Amino acid sequence: MKGKICIVTGSNSGIGKETALALVELNATVVMVVRNLERGHNALDYILQEVEDPHIELMQCDVASRSSIEKFASEFESKFDSLHVLVNNAGAVFNKRQMTEDGFERTLAVDYLGPILLTRELLPLLKSSAPSRVVNLCSGLYKSGQVILDDLQSEKKYSSQKVYRNAKLLLLMHTYSLAKKLEGSGVAVNAVLPGFVATNLGKNSGSRMQGLMFGMMKPFQLTPKEGAETSVYVASSKEVDGLSGKCFSKKEVVTTTDISNDGHLQQQLWIKTMEMLGINDY
Ligand SMILES: NC(=O)c1ccc[n+]([C@@H]2O[C@H](COP(=O)([O-])OP(=O)(O)OC[C@H]3O[C@@H](n4cnc5c(N)ncnc54)[C@H](OP(=O)(O)O)[C@@H]3O)[C@@H](O)[C@H]2O)c1
């Protein structure tokens, strides 16, 4: 990965932190993208202790905020003239329905709309740096997710787990759609199911019960390092060269549900999403 420039969002914690570390160990230049610089510095210190003379940088971006994404993308472009790997890793789940400054339900904003907006902003650079890769962190929980086209914002009904599952299904479907659109561009777009991993996910959801539950399950979970293995593989492995529009689990391509592969639904979702974001296309 020497000479390759990689972005990992949400890299101050869990899977993202270990993904950043592993890519640095492979000699890539890594930009750790975090929403909180103090937490980011702690994670950077951890990586600096593990690797001698790493090519690594810390930058700030809140993926739930369009203006923050735009500001980050423009700062990134003023520092770097290429981008080979974008790992859309940041993710969150919220116990209570919250809205972002842009008027979107927050889980949808972090887990679905944020990766789309960030990828869109950085697409010209990904194209000019091709071959390049976008890696979207989905979740096996997508299997029980739904595409509720007339209530993507969960205005009618909100359940944190359902909204999270739905957002991950939407991201998986968007991954497939974008891969089709980018055929021939040299930009590969793939999804990753990392497994059940002991991280901070769910602990900050606002639900004490959920936090306790996650704590109790820790012995059955993968470590963050193990959880990062498939992301790192999809971001860096030669074996993945030329593969796009795939979903990976345990470093292997997996077949996903019929709903996720429904081309008509993918198209409807694409149109609805562009409408929501007020953008023509990308
Ligand atoms: N853990 C699992 O079992 C599991 C399973 C399937 C999929 N995943 C997915 O894996 C990815 C990584 O999650 P994790 O398990 O490593 O959880 P984590 O330890 O909670 O890490 C999530 C990261 O995302 C960041 N983040 C949250 N909201 C953000 C925002 N608005 N802007 C920028 N960054 C934001 C967090 O930053 P803060 O520290 O500032 O909150 C944190 O760095 C997520 O997409 C998650 O959905 C996890």
The ligand as a MOL file (V3000), in Angstrom:
LIG
                    3D

  0  0  0     0  0            999 V3000
M  V30 BEGIN CTAB
M  V30 COUNTS 48 52 0 0 0
M  V30 BEGIN ATOM
M  V30 1 N -19.5410 -3.5890 16.3290 0
M  V30 2 C -20.2550 -4.4110 15.5850 0
M  V30 3 O -20.6180 -5.5330 15.9910 0
M  V30 4 C -20.6320 -4.0120 14.1810 0
M  V30 5 C -21.3500 -4.9310 13.4090 0
M  V30 6 C -21.7050 -4.5890 12.1340 0
M  V30 7 C -21.3590 -3.3590 11.6100 0
M  V30 8 N -20.6760 -2.4650 12.3810 0 CHG=1
M  V30 9 C -20.3310 -1.1760 11.7720 0
M  V30 10 O -18.9400 -0.9560 11.8770 0
M  V30 11 C -18.6660 0.4410 11.8630 0
M  V30 12 C -17.7090 0.7990 12.9880 0
M  V30 13 O -18.3960 0.6890 14.2220 0
M  V30 14 P -17.7300 0.1360 15.5580 0
M  V30 15 O -18.3900 -1.1400 15.8680 0
M  V30 16 O -16.2660 0.1940 15.4670 0 CHG=-1
M  V30 17 O -18.3120 1.1900 16.6160 0
M  V30 18 P -17.6300 2.3860 17.4310 0
M  V30 19 O -16.5090 1.8760 18.2470 0
M  V30 20 O -18.7530 3.0710 18.1320 0
M  V30 21 O -17.0610 3.3040 16.2800 0
M  V30 22 C -17.8990 4.1120 15.5020 0
M  V30 23 C -17.0970 5.2800 15.0180 0
M  V30 24 O -17.9390 6.1320 14.2230 0
M  V30 25 C -17.7580 7.4470 14.6970 0
M  V30 26 N -18.9150 8.3010 14.4400 0
M  V30 27 C -20.1560 8.1900 14.9430 0
M  V30 28 N -20.9140 9.2100 14.5070 0
M  V30 29 C -20.1240 9.9730 13.7250 0
M  V30 30 C -20.3180 11.1590 13.0040 0
M  V30 31 N -21.4850 11.8050 13.0210 0
M  V30 32 N -19.2930 11.6720 12.2950 0
M  V30 33 C -18.0870 11.0450 12.2850 0
M  V30 34 N -17.8340 9.9340 12.9700 0
M  V30 35 C -18.8450 9.4000 13.6830 0
M  V30 36 C -17.5150 7.3130 16.1810 0
M  V30 37 O -16.9700 8.5050 16.7070 0
M  V30 38 P -17.2010 8.8920 18.2730 0
M  V30 39 O -16.2490 8.0660 19.0540 0
M  V30 40 O -16.8800 10.3530 18.2600 0
M  V30 41 O -18.6270 8.5980 18.5760 0
M  V30 42 C -16.5590 6.1370 16.1620 0
M  V30 43 O -15.2670 6.5640 15.8400 0
M  V30 44 C -20.0240 1.1220 11.9580 0
M  V30 45 O -20.4300 1.5350 10.6790 0
M  V30 46 C -20.9240 0.0310 12.4770 0
M  V30 47 O -22.2630 0.2560 12.1160 0
M  V30 48 C -20.2980 -2.7750 13.6590 0
M  V30 END ATOM
M  V30 BEGIN BOND
M  V30 1 1 1 2
M  V30 2 2 2 3
M  V30 3 1 2 4
M  V30 4 1 4 5
M  V30 5 2 4 48
M  V30 6 2 5 6
M  V30 7 1 6 7
M  V30 8 2 7 8
M  V30 9 1 8 9
M  V30 10 1 8 48
M  V30 11 1 9 10
M  V30 12 1 9 46
M  V30 13 1 10 11
M  V30 14 1 11 12
M  V30 15 1 11 44
M  V30 16 1 12 13
M  V30 17 1 13 14
M  V30 18 2 14 15
M  V30 19 1 14 16
M  V30 20 1 14 17
M  V30 21 1 17 18
M  V30 22 2 18 19
M  V30 23 1 18 20
M  V30 24 1 18 21
M  V30 25 1 21 22
M  V30 26 1 22 23
M  V30 27 1 23 24
M  V30 28 1 23 42
M  V30 29 1 24 25
M  V30 30 1 25 26
M  V30 31 1 25 36
M  V30 32 1 26 27
M  V30 33 1 26 35
M  V30 34 2 27 28
M  V30 35 1 28 29
M  V30 36 1 29 30
M  V30 37 2 29 35
M  V30 38 1 30 31
M  V30 39 2 30 32
M  V30 40 1 32 33
M  V30 41 2 33 34
M  V30 42 1 34 35
M  V30 43 1 36 37
M  V30 44 1 36 42
M  V30 45 1 37 38
M  V30 46 2 38 39
M  V30 47 1 38 40
M  V30 48 1 38 41
M  V30 49 1 42 43
M  V30 50 1 44 45
M  V30 51 1 44 46
M  V30 52 1 46 47
M  V30 END BOND
M  V30 END CTAB
M  END
